[in-house]
Amino acid sequence: MKLYDFAMAPNARRVRMFAAEKGIELDLIVVDLSKREQMGAEFQAINPRLAVPALVLDDGTLLTESVAICRYLEEIHPEPALFGSGALGKAVVEMWHRRVELEGLQAVADGVRNSVDFFAGRAISGPIDFAQIPQLAERGKQRVDSFYDMLDERLGTCEYIAGAEFSIADIAALIGCDFAKVLKKRIGEDTPNLKRWYDAVSSRPSASA
């Protein structure tokens, strides 16, 4: 399996970290987003959405969207179960993963893509160019603070975001917290439960994948 990847892209990192937790080795092909290689005809022929990650299976089938790729990897390598186990366990992981995406990753993305000069004219990834909206950047920064508070409260009741077991919700949250450093939003002593979790999850070998 070939994974079209860029080290600094949060969604590509989500797949790499997920695969590392599973012990799955992927053939990584770098698409340098800093040079806008995703906009070139060569990559456009692979993924018309002009985004990473993109996973090409051995039979040539293309999978895009990080969560879809992770779900495929979960099916072919069920253990450890990173999407939860049993009806309730899977539902709880899905609930918290969705909250992390909506309230964390999306907030950070709004803040970064609407404020960093590199993304001028490219505020949303994909084949269509969109202008930056400064108000979205400011709202995104405010939402990150709320996101950290939400996680701190949650992690005061359990070891990991979805409960007792590490899951894709933790992967997404770690990536969101690291991505938020671009906005100078770092985890501090004012959210001790979140800091405890962040330090622990950051030390997992997969975090450096």
KETI-206184 format. One record per residue (C-alpha): residue in three letters; x, y, z. Coordinates in steps of 0.02 Angstrom, whole numbers, plus 32768, in hexadecimal, padded with zeros to 4 digits. Layout:
N
ALAXYZ
...
END
This chain:
209
MET800080008000
LYS803E80AD7FD0
LEU80168143803C
TYR802881ED7FEA
ASP80608254807C
PHE80AC82F580BE
ALA80FD82F68169
MET80B2839C81A1
ALA800083798166
PRO7F92835281FE
ASN7F1E82D981A6
ALA7FAE827A8158
ARG7FFC826E8204
ARG7F5982268247
VAL7F6A819481CE
ARG8023817981F2
MET8005817782AD
PHE7F708103829B
ALA7FD5808B822F
ALA8067809082A9
GLU7FF48060833A
LYS7FBC7FCB82D0
GLY806C7F9C829D
ILE80407FB481E6
GLU80CC7FE88171
LEU809A805C80E3
ASP8101808F804D
LEU8109814B8065
ILE811081BB7FCC
VAL813082707FF7
VAL80C582F77FA6
ASP811983997FD9
LEU808A840E8004
SER81058499802C
LYS8130849A7F72
ARG8078847F7F42
GLU80A183DA7EEE
GLN7FEE83A47F11
MET7FB784227E8C
GLY801D83D17E02
ALA7FD783637D79
GLU803482C97DB9
PHE7FDF82C77E62
GLN7F3A83067E1C
ALA7F3482667DB5
ILE7F4082047E57
ASN7ECB826C7EC4
PRO7E6282F17E6D
ARG7E3A83387F1A
LEU7EEF83757F20
ALA7F0483437FD5
VAL7F6482C98041
PRO7F5782478083
ALA7F2B81D67FF2
LEU7F3F811A8002
VAL7F5580AF7F67
LEU7F367FF67F86
ASP7F997F6D7F31
ASP7F0D7F567EB2
GLY7F0F800F7E86
THR7E7480407EEB
LEU7E7F80F17F2E
LEU7E4681227FDD
THR7E4581D78014
GLU7E0E822F80B4
SER7E728202814E
VAL7DE681B381B4
ALA7DAF81468123
ILE7E6281098110
CYS7E6D80E681CA
ARG7DCA808581C5
TYR7E0F80198139
LEU7EAD7FF7819D
GLU7E427FCB8234
GLU7DE37F4981CE
ILE7E7C7EF48189
HIS7EDA7EFD8230
PRO7E547EF982B8
GLU7ECD7EFC834C
PRO7EE57F6883AA
ALA7E347FA88393
LEU7E4D8063837C
PHE7D988084834E
GLY7D5A803183ED
SER7D147F858418
GLY7C5F7F518427
ALA7BC67FB98400
LEU7BDA8034848E
GLY7C9780418482
LYS7C90806883C8
ALA7C0980E983E2
VAL7C6A8142846A
VAL7D0981488401
GLU7CA58189836D
MET7C54820E83DA
TRP7CF782508420
HIS7D558241837C
ARG7CCE82A9832A
ARG7CD6832C83B3
VAL7D92833683A3
GLU7D82834F82E7
LEU7CF983D382F0
GLU7D2F8432838B
GLY7DEA841A837F
LEU7E3283F182D4
GLN7DB8845F8276
ALA7DD484F082ED
VAL7E9184E482D9
ALA7E8284D4821C
ASP7E1585708216
GLY7E9485CE827D
VAL7F2C85978219
ARG7EE885998168
ASN7E978643817E
SER7F2D869981CC
VAL7FD0864F818A
ASP801386A780EF
PHE803E8602809A
PHE7F8585D9808E
ALA7F52867E8040
GLY7ED586527FB8
ARG7ED5859D7FF4
ALA7E7185A98095
ILE7E1D85028072
SER7E7C846D802C
GLY7E3E84207F8B
PRO7E2E844D7ED3
ILE7DD684F57EEE
ASP7E2F85907F2F
PHE7DDE85F07FBE
ALA7E138695800A
GLN7E4386A480C1
ILE7DC486EB813B
PRO7E1D873D81CF
GLN7D828731823C
LEU7D858674822B
ALA7E3986738265
GLU7E0E86D48303
ARG7D7886668326
GLY7DE385CC830B
LYS7E608606838D
GLN7DD48622840B
ARG7D8D857783E6
VAL7E3585258409
ASP7E2F856984BB
SER7D81851D84D1
PHE7DC0847A8486
TYR7E4D84708504
ASP7DD484928593
MET7D60840A8554
LEU7DEC838B854B
ASP7E2F83BB85F6
GLU7D84839D8643
ARG7D6F82F885EA
LEU7E1C82B98615
GLY7DFC82DB86CC
THR7D88824486C6
CYS7DE881C7865A
GLU7E95819A861D
TYR7E7281B28565
ILE7DF4821B8508
ALA7D78819184E4
GLY7D9481368589
ALA7E1080B785C9
GLU7E598087851F
PHE7EC280E984A3
SER7E62810B8403
ILE7E5B81708363
ALA7E0E81FC83CA
ASP7EB4820E8425
ILE7F14820D8380
ALA7EA78298833A
ALA7EB182FE83D9
LEU7F6E82F283E3
ILE7F7E832A8330
GLY7F0783BA8350
CYS7F6983F283E9
ASP800D83EB838A
PHE7FC2844682F4
ALA7F8484CE836A
LYS803984FC8391
VAL8037855B82EC
LEU7FB885CD8341
LYS802785D683DD
LYS7FA48572843C
ARG8009850184AD
ILE7FCE84918539
GLY7FFC84D885E2
GLU7FE984BE869B
ASP7F3B850C8699
THR7EF9846A864C
PRO7F5283E686B6
ASN7EE98351867D
LEU7F06837B85C7
LYS7FC0839385E8
ARG7FCB82E9863E
TRP7F78829785A8
TYR7FDD82FB8529
ASP808482CC8577
ALA80528214857D
VAL800F820A84CC
SER80A0826F8484
SER811881EE84CB
ARG80C9815E846B
PRO813A811F83DE
SER80B0813D835F
ALA80B181F88386
SER8152820A8324
ALA811381A9828D
END
